[in-house]
Amino acid sequence: MIDELKEEAIVNKIGGRFKLSTLIQKRLTMLSAGARPLVEVRGGERMQIVIQEILQDKIFLDSTGTVRTHDDEVDLSLAVTTDGLDD
């Protein structure tokens, strides 16, 4: 388990375990789909990248549940297509 997730500070920073879980899941999906990391982490493990983005106040969930940055100049929008998956 990632040590940072054992601390209550990260849970409190986001506003609860559910919000933290949602933020992690959404950001992992973005990174898996090709979004660029906002921090550099040795080894480049996606989960560690997301945790560091949260701890460094790079990302948060807005009131609609959308992943946002504190610096609105960074575009986190993601267009996911399902071409060929559904007919």
TIVO-2410 file (N, C-alpha, C; in nm, 3 decimals):
# residues 87
REC num residu      c1      c2      c3 atome chaine
REC   1      M   0.084  -0.119   0.000     N      A
REC   1      M   0.000   0.000   0.000    CA      A
REC   1      M   0.088   0.124   0.000     C      A
REC   2      I   0.042   0.225  -0.065     N      A
REC   2      I   0.115   0.351  -0.071    CA      A
REC   2      I   0.102   0.421   0.063     C      A
REC   3      D   0.216   0.456   0.122     N      A
REC   3      D   0.218   0.514   0.257    CA      A
REC   3      D   0.133   0.640   0.270     C      A
REC   4      E   0.130   0.723   0.167     N      A
REC   4      E   0.053   0.847   0.174    CA      A
REC   4      E  -0.096   0.822   0.194     C      A
REC   5      L  -0.145   0.707   0.146     N      A
REC   5      L  -0.287   0.677   0.160    CA      A
REC   5      L  -0.324   0.634   0.302     C      A
REC   6      K  -0.224   0.600   0.383     N      A
REC   6      K  -0.247   0.563   0.522    CA      A
REC   6      K  -0.271   0.685   0.610     C      A
REC   7      E  -0.230   0.800   0.562     N      A
REC   7      E  -0.241   0.924   0.639    CA      A
REC   7      E  -0.378   0.988   0.620     C      A
REC   8      E  -0.432   1.043   0.727     N      A
REC   8      E  -0.561   1.112   0.720    CA      A
REC   8      E  -0.549   1.247   0.649     C      A
REC   9      A  -0.429   1.301   0.642     N      A
REC   9      A  -0.410   1.434   0.581    CA      A
REC   9      A  -0.459   1.437   0.436     C      A
REC  10      I  -0.428   1.335   0.359     N      A
REC  10      I  -0.469   1.334   0.218    CA      A
REC  10      I  -0.622   1.319   0.208     C      A
REC  11      V  -0.680   1.241   0.298     N      A
REC  11      V  -0.826   1.225   0.300    CA      A
REC  11      V  -0.893   1.357   0.334     C      A
REC  12      N  -0.842   1.424   0.434     N      A
REC  12      N  -0.897   1.553   0.476    CA      A
REC  12      N  -0.877   1.662   0.370     C      A
REC  13      K  -0.765   1.655   0.299     N      A
REC  13      K  -0.734   1.754   0.195    CA      A
REC  13      K  -0.841   1.751   0.085     C      A
REC  14      I  -0.887   1.632   0.050     N      A
REC  14      I  -0.982   1.616  -0.059    CA      A
REC  14      I  -1.126   1.629  -0.010     C      A
REC  15      G  -1.150   1.594   0.116     N      A
REC  15      G  -1.285   1.608   0.169    CA      A
REC  15      G  -1.354   1.476   0.199     C      A
REC  16      G  -1.277   1.371   0.213     N      A
REC  16      G  -1.335   1.241   0.248    CA      A
REC  16      G  -1.280   1.128   0.162     C      A
REC  17      R  -1.299   1.008   0.212     N      A
REC  17      R  -1.246   0.890   0.141    CA      A
REC  17      R  -1.314   0.867   0.006     C      A
REC  18      F  -1.445   0.892   0.000     N      A
REC  18      F  -1.515   0.871  -0.126    CA      A
REC  18      F  -1.465   0.967  -0.233     C      A
REC  19      K  -1.452   1.094  -0.198     N      A
REC  19      K  -1.401   1.194  -0.293    CA      A
REC  19      K  -1.258   1.160  -0.335     C      A
REC  20      L  -1.177   1.117  -0.239     N      A
REC  20      L  -1.038   1.080  -0.271    CA      A
REC  20      L  -1.036   0.964  -0.368     C      A
REC  21      S  -1.116   0.862  -0.342     N      A
REC  21      S  -1.123   0.746  -0.430    CA      A
REC  21      S  -1.169   0.785  -0.570     C      A
REC  22      T  -1.268   0.872  -0.577     N      A
REC  22      T  -1.320   0.918  -0.705    CA      A
REC  22      T  -1.214   0.996  -0.782     C      A
REC  23      L  -1.146   1.087  -0.714     N      A
REC  23      L  -1.041   1.166  -0.778    CA      A
REC  23      L  -0.929   1.076  -0.830     C      A
REC  24      I  -0.885   0.982  -0.749     N      A
REC  24      I  -0.778   0.891  -0.791    CA      A
REC  24      I  -0.822   0.812  -0.914     C      A
REC  25      Q  -0.941   0.755  -0.910     N      A
REC  25      Q  -0.990   0.674  -1.021    CA      A
REC  25      Q  -1.000   0.756  -1.150     C      A
REC  26      K  -1.057   0.875  -1.142     N      A
REC  26      K  -1.073   0.958  -1.262    CA      A
REC  26      K  -0.938   1.000  -1.318     C      A
REC  27      R  -0.846   1.039  -1.230     N      A
REC  27      R  -0.715   1.083  -1.280    CA      A
REC  27      R  -0.634   0.966  -1.337     C      A
REC  28      L  -0.645   0.847  -1.275     N      A
REC  28      L  -0.578   0.729  -1.330    CA      A
REC  28      L  -0.630   0.698  -1.470     C      A
REC  29      T  -0.760   0.713  -1.489     N      A
REC  29      T  -0.820   0.690  -1.621    CA      A
REC  29      T  -0.764   0.789  -1.723     C      A
REC  30      M  -0.751   0.914  -1.682     N      A
REC  30      M  -0.695   1.017  -1.771    CA      A
REC  30      M  -0.551   0.983  -1.810     C      A
REC  31      L  -0.471   0.946  -1.712     N      A
REC  31      L  -0.331   0.912  -1.739    CA      A
REC  31      L  -0.321   0.789  -1.829     C      A
REC  32      S  -0.406   0.691  -1.805     N      A
REC  32      S  -0.405   0.569  -1.889    CA      A
REC  32      S  -0.444   0.599  -2.033     C      A
REC  33      A  -0.527   0.701  -2.051     N      A
REC  33      A  -0.571   0.740  -2.184    CA      A
REC  33      A  -0.473   0.834  -2.254     C      A
REC  34      G  -0.363   0.868  -2.186     N      A
REC  34      G  -0.260   0.949  -2.250    CA      A
REC  34      G  -0.243   1.089  -2.197     C      A
REC  35      A  -0.316   1.128  -2.093     N      A
REC  35      A  -0.298   1.262  -2.036    CA      A
REC  35      A  -0.156   1.273  -1.978     C      A
REC  36      R  -0.102   1.392  -1.982     N      A
REC  36      R   0.033   1.415  -1.929    CA      A
REC  36      R   0.030   1.435  -1.779     C      A
REC  37      P   0.126   1.375  -1.709     N      A
REC  37      P   0.136   1.397  -1.564    CA      A
REC  37      P   0.172   1.542  -1.535     C      A
REC  38      L   0.125   1.593  -1.422     N      A
REC  38      L   0.155   1.730  -1.381    CA      A
REC  38      L   0.275   1.736  -1.288     C      A
REC  39      V   0.327   1.620  -1.249     N      A
REC  39      V   0.446   1.610  -1.164    CA      A
REC  39      V   0.534   1.499  -1.219     C      A
REC  40      E   0.660   1.503  -1.181     N      A
REC  40      E   0.752   1.396  -1.219    CA      A
REC  40      E   0.777   1.308  -1.098     C      A
REC  41      V   0.767   1.177  -1.119     N      A
REC  41      V   0.787   1.080  -1.012    CA      A
REC  41      V   0.883   0.974  -1.063     C      A
REC  42      R   0.978   0.937  -0.980     N      A
REC  42      R   1.071   0.831  -1.018    CA      A
REC  42      R   0.994   0.703  -1.048     C      A
REC  43      G   1.029   0.641  -1.157     N      A
REC  43      G   0.963   0.518  -1.196    CA      A
REC  43      G   0.837   0.540  -1.277     C      A
REC  44      G   0.774   0.654  -1.260     N      A
REC  44      G   0.657   0.690  -1.340    CA      A
REC  44      G   0.533   0.607  -1.313     C      A
REC  45      E   0.523   0.542  -1.196     N      A
REC  45      E   0.403   0.464  -1.164    CA      A
REC  45      E   0.283   0.558  -1.154     C      A
REC  46      R   0.178   0.526  -1.226     N      A
REC  46      R   0.063   0.617  -1.236    CA      A
REC  46      R  -0.001   0.649  -1.101     C      A
REC  47      M  -0.016   0.549  -1.016     N      A
REC  47      M  -0.077   0.574  -0.885    CA      A
REC  47      M   0.006   0.672  -0.804     C      A
REC  48      Q   0.135   0.657  -0.808     N      A
REC  48      Q   0.225   0.748  -0.736    CA      A
REC  48      Q   0.217   0.889  -0.794     C      A
REC  49      I   0.203   0.899  -0.925     N      A
REC  49      I   0.188   1.029  -0.991    CA      A
REC  49      I   0.062   1.098  -0.940     C      A
REC  50      V  -0.049   1.026  -0.936     N      A
REC  50      V  -0.176   1.085  -0.892    CA      A
REC  50      V  -0.165   1.130  -0.747     C      A
REC  51      I  -0.108   1.047  -0.661     N      A
REC  51      I  -0.093   1.083  -0.519    CA      A
REC  51      I  -0.011   1.211  -0.505     C      A
REC  52      Q   0.097   1.220  -0.580     N      A
REC  52      Q   0.181   1.340  -0.573    CA      A
REC  52      Q   0.109   1.462  -0.630     C      A
REC  53      E   0.030   1.444  -0.735     N      A
REC  53      E  -0.048   1.556  -0.788    CA      A
REC  53      E  -0.145   1.609  -0.683     C      A
REC  54      I  -0.204   1.519  -0.606     N      A
REC  54      I  -0.296   1.560  -0.500    CA      A
REC  54      I  -0.219   1.630  -0.387     C      A
REC  55      L  -0.112   1.568  -0.341     N      A
REC  55      L  -0.036   1.624  -0.230    CA      A
REC  55      L   0.025   1.760  -0.263     C      A
REC  56      Q   0.060   1.780  -0.391     N      A
REC  56      Q   0.119   1.907  -0.434    CA      A
REC  56      Q   0.013   2.007  -0.480     C      A
REC  57      D  -0.112   1.978  -0.450     N      A
REC  57      D  -0.224   2.068  -0.486    CA      A
REC  57      D  -0.232   2.097  -0.636     C      A
REC  58      K  -0.202   2.000  -0.716     N      A
REC  58      K  -0.211   2.017  -0.861    CA      A
REC  58      K  -0.352   1.988  -0.912     C      A
REC  59      I  -0.424   1.892  -0.848     N      A
REC  59      I  -0.557   1.853  -0.894    CA      A
REC  59      I  -0.656   1.848  -0.778     C      A
REC  60      F  -0.785   1.858  -0.813     N      A
REC  60      F  -0.893   1.846  -0.716    CA      A
REC  60      F  -1.022   1.813  -0.791     C      A
REC  61      L  -1.125   1.773  -0.717     N      A
REC  61      L  -1.258   1.752  -0.775    CA      A
REC  61      L  -1.339   1.879  -0.754     C      A
REC  62      D  -1.401   1.930  -0.861     N      A
REC  62      D  -1.488   2.047  -0.843    CA      A
REC  62      D  -1.625   2.000  -0.796     C      A
REC  63      S  -1.718   2.091  -0.781     N      A
REC  63      S  -1.850   2.058  -0.726    CA      A
REC  63      S  -1.932   1.966  -0.816     C      A
REC  64      T  -1.892   1.954  -0.943     N      A
REC  64      T  -1.962   1.864  -1.035    CA      A
REC  64      T  -1.895   1.728  -1.045     C      A
REC  65      G  -1.785   1.709  -0.972     N      A
REC  65      G  -1.713   1.582  -0.977    CA      A
REC  65      G  -1.613   1.573  -1.091     C      A
REC  66      T  -1.578   1.687  -1.148     N      A
REC  66      T  -1.480   1.693  -1.256    CA      A
REC  66      T  -1.342   1.718  -1.200     C      A
REC  67      V  -1.243   1.648  -1.254     N      A
REC  67      V  -1.105   1.670  -1.212    CA      A
REC  67      V  -1.059   1.802  -1.269     C      A
REC  68      R  -1.009   1.890  -1.184     N      A
REC  68      R  -0.963   2.023  -1.225    CA      A
REC  68      R  -0.825   2.048  -1.168     C      A
REC  69      T  -0.759   2.150  -1.221     N      A
REC  69      T  -0.632   2.195  -1.165    CA      A
REC  69      T  -0.653   2.330  -1.097     C      A
REC  70      H  -0.567   2.360  -1.005     N      A
REC  70      H  -0.573   2.491  -0.941    CA      A
REC  70      H  -0.527   2.599  -1.039     C      A
REC  71      D  -0.449   2.559  -1.136     N      A
REC  71      D  -0.405   2.647  -1.244    CA      A
REC  71      D  -0.491   2.615  -1.365     C      A
REC  72      D  -0.595   2.693  -1.388     N      A
REC  72      D  -0.690   2.662  -1.495    CA      A
REC  72      D  -0.631   2.666  -1.635     C      A
REC  73      E  -0.505   2.704  -1.648     N      A
REC  73      E  -0.442   2.705  -1.779    CA      A
REC  73      E  -0.411   2.563  -1.826     C      A
REC  74      V  -0.406   2.468  -1.734     N      A
REC  74      V  -0.378   2.329  -1.770    CA      A
REC  74      V  -0.509   2.263  -1.807     C      A
REC  75      D  -0.516   2.209  -1.928     N      A
REC  75      D  -0.638   2.146  -1.977    CA      A
REC  75      D  -0.636   1.997  -1.946     C      A
REC  76      L  -0.726   1.955  -1.859     N      A
REC  76      L  -0.736   1.813  -1.826    CA      A
REC  76      L  -0.848   1.745  -1.901     C      A
REC  77      S  -0.913   1.818  -1.993     N      A
REC  77      S  -1.024   1.757  -2.065    CA      A
REC  77      S  -0.973   1.637  -2.143     C      A
REC  78      L  -1.062   1.543  -2.157     N      A
REC  78      L  -1.023   1.417  -2.217    CA      A
REC  78      L  -1.135   1.368  -2.307     C      A
REC  79      A  -1.104   1.344  -2.432     N      A
REC  79      A  -1.205   1.291  -2.523    CA      A
REC  79      A  -1.179   1.142  -2.541     C      A
REC  80      V  -1.268   1.060  -2.491     N      A
REC  80      V  -1.254   0.916  -2.502    CA      A
REC  80      V  -1.356   0.870  -2.603     C      A
REC  81      T  -1.310   0.796  -2.702     N      A
REC  81      T  -1.402   0.744  -2.803    CA      A
REC  81      T  -1.417   0.594  -2.784     C      A
REC  82      T  -1.528   0.543  -2.831     N      A
REC  82      T  -1.553   0.399  -2.824    CA      A
REC  82      T  -1.566   0.342  -2.965     C      A
REC  83      D  -1.497   0.402  -3.061     N      A
REC  83      D  -1.506   0.355  -3.199    CA      A
REC  83      D  -1.471   0.207  -3.205     C      A
REC  84      G  -1.561   0.131  -3.262     N      A
REC  84      G  -1.539  -0.012  -3.278    CA      A
REC  84      G  -1.580  -0.094  -3.159     C      A
REC  85      L  -1.616  -0.032  -3.049     N      A
REC  85      L  -1.654  -0.108  -2.931    CA      A
REC  85      L  -1.804  -0.136  -2.927     C      A
REC  86      D  -1.884  -0.041  -2.970     N      A
REC  86      D  -2.029  -0.055  -2.970    CA      A
REC  86      D  -2.082  -0.036  -3.111     C      A
REC  87      D  -2.176  -0.116  -3.147     N      A
REC  87      D  -2.240  -0.098  -3.278    CA      A
REC  87      D  -2.383  -0.058  -3.262     C      A
***
